[in-house]
Amino acid sequence: MDPVQWNVGLSRLVLSGIMGLAVGDALGVPVEFRERETLARDPVVGMRAYGTYNKPAGTWSDDTSMTLCLMSGLAKGLDYDEIMRNFLKWYKAGEFTADGHTFDVGTTTSAALERFERGVPALECGGTGEYDNGNGSLMRILPLVFYLSTVYGVNFQDSSEAFDIIHNVSALTHAHKRSQIACGIYLSIAAMLLSGSDLEHAIKIGIHKAMEYYEKQPEYAEELGHLSRLRSEDFKKIPREKISSSGYVVSSLEAAIWCLLNTNDYASCILEAVNLGGDTDTVAAIAGGLAGLAYGYEAIPQDWLDVLVRREYLEKACYEFSLALARRDTGSQS
């Protein structure tokens, strides 16, 4: 592909995915922790103000902030220390935030960042326990699909090195293999969307390719039982009441994929995710990243974009990230 065409295409994909994530995050922030039954009586239909964190409409949270931190780090290359330094700037100084204030930080994430600040090596900071399987690495992993596609191509699922990088980026905060697998599955689906697959096919084949890889890795294969529902041909048909939308990484991944499979456009998908209740912002962010890639930036409702806090900052970050990747990619081809 011509370098100029590649740059334009990559830039649009980055914008679609990252803004899809940010909008989902912002829609979920005001109702985080609300019960599903409560939202059934008063469902979210658009951007709301205040609520759980008393923030103006369109305010995004840690999901988007940590995604921006990862983008900023990857724009300079793969440097785990640099990524962690960005996380610390967010965590301690309010950088990469919607309003200069850091909020809604997960316990596993905060513990990892405190370790890094004390001098623990970046790849040894993440929690490794059974209870360190929150969705904190899954929610911010999406930018890595763009980096990997420039290094290994969109079929990076064939590369063990690519999976090693996914696992390392997760392990900065969440080092349990279950969290790493969830990130691998998610990015495998995203890669299928980058290659032009339709959404349902991307989900099916993306899950299959990731599972096929993990089955050959004994240290990961023993964890696959926890994600077995995703392999079911009938996963789409699971009743809504059987879908959990908690902060547990497996539940968040399942909920996001279920919403994607049971809707036909960006807005419907994100509203379904938010109205599941529970960890509303993160489930909607996880779903929103893939929905953005599947349906495109133009599919995000304009009235939602219009109230998104620091929209120009977010869009500029997307452009700068895609430009940095395109330079890297064309440079490696020359």
C-alpha positions in Angstrom: 0.0 0.0 0.0 1.1 3.5 -0.8 2.6 5.1 2.5 0.2 8.1 2.2 -2.8 5.8 1.8 -1.6 3.7 4.7 -1.3 6.8 6.9 -4.8 7.9 6.1 -6.3 4.5 6.7 -4.4 4.0 10.0 -5.3 7.4 11.2 -9.0 6.8 10.6 -8.9 3.4 12.4 -7.1 4.8 15.4 -9.6 7.7 15.6 -12.5 5.2 15.3 -11.3 2.8 17.9 -10.0 5.3 20.5 -12.9 7.7 20.2 -15.3 4.8 20.3 -13.6 3.8 23.6 -13.7 7.3 25.1 -17.3 7.9 24.3 -18.3 4.6 25.8 -16.3 5.4 28.9 -17.9 8.9 29.2 -21.5 7.5 28.8 -20.9 5.0 31.6 -19.2 7.3 34.1 -22.3 8.9 35.6 -24.0 5.5 36.3 -21.1 3.4 37.4 -22.1 0.9 40.1 -25.8 1.3 39.4 -27.7 -1.9 39.5 -29.2 -3.3 36.3 -32.7 -3.1 37.7 -32.3 0.6 38.6 -31.2 1.3 35.0 -34.1 -0.7 33.6 -36.4 1.9 35.2 -34.3 4.9 34.1 -32.1 3.7 31.2 -29.3 5.8 29.8 -30.1 7.1 26.4 -27.4 9.7 26.0 -24.7 11.7 27.8 -25.6 12.5 31.4 -24.2 14.9 33.9 -23.0 14.4 37.4 -24.1 11.0 38.9 -21.6 8.7 40.5 -18.6 11.0 40.4 -20.4 14.4 40.2 -18.8 15.2 36.8 -20.1 17.2 33.9 -21.6 15.4 30.9 -18.9 13.9 28.6 -16.3 13.4 31.3 -14.2 10.3 30.7 -12.3 8.3 33.4 -9.3 6.1 34.0 -10.1 3.8 31.0 -9.5 6.6 28.5 -6.7 8.2 30.6 -4.6 5.0 30.7 -5.3 4.4 27.0 -3.8 7.8 26.3 -0.8 6.9 28.5 -0.2 3.8 26.5 -0.6 5.6 23.2 1.9 8.3 24.2 4.4 5.6 25.2 4.0 3.5 22.1 4.4 6.6 19.9 8.0 6.5 21.0 8.4 2.8 20.6 8.0 -0.1 22.9 9.4 1.0 26.3 7.7 -0.4 29.3 9.4 2.1 31.7 8.1 5.0 29.5 4.5 3.6 29.7 4.7 3.2 33.4 6.1 6.8 33.8 3.1 8.0 31.8 0.8 6.0 34.1 2.5 7.7 37.1 1.9 11.1 35.6 -1.7 10.3 35.3 -2.0 8.7 38.8 0.0 11.3 40.7 -0.3 14.5 38.7 -3.6 14.3 36.9 -2.0 14.3 33.4 -3.9 12.6 30.6 -7.2 13.3 32.3 -10.4 15.0 31.4 -10.2 17.8 34.0 -6.9 17.5 35.8 -8.2 15.1 38.4 -7.6 11.4 38.6 -10.5 9.3 39.8 -11.8 5.7 39.8 -8.4 4.1 40.1 -8.5 0.3 40.6 -6.7 -1.3 43.6 -4.6 -3.6 41.5 -3.5 -0.7 39.2 -2.7 1.6 42.1 -0.7 -1.1 43.9 1.4 -1.7 40.7 2.1 2.0 40.2 3.1 2.4 43.8 5.6 -0.5 43.3 7.0 1.2 40.2 7.5 4.4 42.1 9.4 2.5 44.7 11.8 1.2 42.1 10.4 -2.2 41.2 11.1 -3.1 37.5 8.2 -2.3 35.3 7.5 -5.9 34.3 7.5 -7.0 37.9 4.9 -4.5 39.1 1.7 -6.1 38.1 -0.5 -8.1 40.5 -0.2 -11.9 40.0 -2.9 -13.2 42.4 -6.3 -14.6 41.7 -7.9 -11.4 43.0 -5.8 -9.3 40.6 -8.0 -10.1 37.7 -9.9 -6.9 37.4 -10.4 -5.3 34.0 -7.7 -2.6 34.5 -5.3 -3.9 31.7 -8.0 -4.9 29.3 -9.7 -1.5 29.4 -6.5 0.3 28.1 -4.9 -2.3 25.8 -6.5 -1.3 22.5 -3.7 1.0 21.2 -1.4 -2.0 21.2 -3.3 -3.5 18.3 -2.2 -0.6 16.1 1.4 -0.9 17.2 1.5 -4.6 16.6 -0.1 -4.3 13.2 2.8 -2.0 12.1 5.4 -4.3 13.4 4.0 -7.8 12.7 1.1 -7.1 10.3 -2.6 -7.4 11.1 -2.2 -11.2 11.4 0.1 -10.9 14.4 -1.7 -13.8 16.0 0.8 -16.0 14.2 3.7 -14.4 16.2 4.6 -15.6 19.7 6.6 -12.4 20.1 3.4 -10.3 19.5 1.6 -12.3 22.3 4.6 -11.8 24.6 4.3 -8.0 24.1 0.5 -8.2 24.8 1.2 -10.1 28.0 4.0 -7.7 29.1 1.8 -4.6 28.5 -0.9 -6.2 30.6 1.6 -7.3 33.3 2.6 -3.7 33.9 -0.5 -3.6 36.2 -2.2 -7.0 35.8 0.2 -10.0 35.5 -2.1 -12.9 36.1 -2.4 -15.1 33.1 -6.2 -14.8 33.0 -5.9 -11.1 32.5 -3.2 -11.6 29.9 -5.3 -14.0 28.0 -8.3 -11.6 28.0 -6.1 -9.0 26.5 -4.9 -11.4 23.9 -8.4 -12.4 22.9 -9.5 -8.8 22.7 -6.7 -7.7 20.5 -7.1 -10.8 18.3 -10.6 -9.6 17.6 -9.5 -6.1 17.0 -6.9 -7.4 14.6 -9.6 -9.1 12.6 -11.5 -5.8 12.4 -8.4 -4.1 11.2 -8.1 -6.6 8.4 -11.6 -5.7 7.2 -13.7 -8.6 8.6 -17.3 -7.9 9.5 -18.0 -7.8 13.2 -19.5 -11.2 13.9 -16.8 -13.0 11.8 -14.1 -10.9 13.5 -15.3 -12.0 16.9 -15.6 -15.7 16.0 -12.2 -16.0 14.2 -10.4 -13.6 16.6 -11.4 -15.7 19.5 -10.5 -18.9 17.7 -7.1 -17.7 16.7 -6.2 -16.5 20.2 -7.5 -19.7 21.8 -5.6 -21.8 19.3 -2.4 -20.0 20.3 -3.1 -20.4 24.1 -3.9 -24.1 23.8 -0.3 -24.6 22.6 1.1 -22.8 25.7 0.9 -25.1 28.7 1.2 -22.3 31.2 -1.8 -20.5 29.7 -3.9 -23.5 28.6 -4.8 -24.3 32.2 -6.6 -20.9 32.4 -8.7 -21.3 29.3 -11.6 -23.0 31.2 -12.4 -19.6 32.8 -13.1 -18.2 29.3 -14.8 -21.2 27.9 -18.2 -19.5 27.3 -16.6 -17.3 24.6 -16.0 -20.4 22.5 -19.7 -21.5 22.5 -21.5 -21.3 19.2 -24.5 -20.1 21.2 -22.7 -17.4 23.2 -24.7 -14.7 21.4 -27.9 -16.4 22.6 -27.0 -16.4 26.3 -29.9 -14.6 28.2 -29.1 -11.1 29.3 -29.6 -12.0 33.0 -26.8 -14.6 32.6 -24.3 -11.9 31.5 -22.3 -10.3 34.4 -21.1 -6.7 34.0 -18.8 -6.6 37.0 -15.2 -5.5 37.0 -13.9 -9.1 36.8 -11.9 -9.2 33.6 -13.6 -12.3 32.2 -17.1 -10.8 33.0 -16.2 -7.5 31.4 -14.8 -9.2 28.2 -17.9 -11.4 28.0 -20.3 -8.5 28.5 -18.6 -6.4 25.9 -18.6 -9.2 23.3 -22.2 -10.1 24.1 -23.3 -6.5 23.5 -21.4 -6.4 20.2 -23.1 -9.6 19.0 -26.6 -8.5 20.0 -26.7 -5.1 18.4 -26.2 -3.7 14.9 -24.7 -0.2 15.4 -22.4 1.7 17.6 -25.0 3.6 19.6 -27.1 0.5 20.4 -24.0 -1.4 21.5 -22.8 1.2 23.9 -26.2 1.8 25.4 -26.7 -1.9 25.9 -23.3 -2.1 27.6 -24.0 0.9 29.9 -27.5 -0.3 30.8 -26.2 -3.7 32.0 -25.2 -1.7 35.1 -22.2 -2.5 37.3 -18.8 -1.4 35.9 -20.6 0.6 33.3 -17.8 2.9 32.1 -15.3 0.1 31.6 -17.6 -2.4 29.9 -18.8 0.4 27.6 -15.2 1.4 26.9 -14.1 -2.1 26.1 -17.1 -2.6 23.8 -16.7 0.9 22.4 -13.2 0.3 21.2 -14.3 -2.6 19.0 -17.6 -1.0 18.0 -15.6 2.0 16.8 -13.4 -0.2 14.7 -16.4 -2.1 13.4 -18.7 0.8 12.5 -16.3 3.7 12.1 -16.0 7.2 13.6 -18.9 8.5 11.6 -21.2 6.0 13.4 -20.6 7.7 16.8 -23.6 10.0 17.5 -22.6 13.6 16.9 -24.5 14.8 20.0 -22.3 12.5 22.1 -19.1 13.7 20.5 -20.2 17.3 20.9 -20.2 17.1 24.7 -17.2 14.9 25.1 -14.8 16.7 27.4 -11.5 17.7 25.7 -12.6 16.2 22.4 -9.9 18.1 20.4 -7.2 16.9 22.8 -8.3 13.3 22.3 -8.5 13.6 18.5 -5.1 15.2 18.4 -3.6 12.4 20.5 -5.1 9.9 18.0 -3.6 11.8 15.0 -0.2 12.1 16.6 -0.1 8.4 17.6 -1.1 7.3 14.1 1.5 9.6 12.5 4.2 8.2 14.8 3.2 4.6 13.8 3.0 5.4 10.1 6.5 7.0 10.3 7.8 3.9 12.0 6.2 1.6 9.5 7.3 3.4 6.3 10.7 3.8 7.8 11.0 0.0 8.4 9.9 -0.6 4.8 12.5 1.8 3.3 
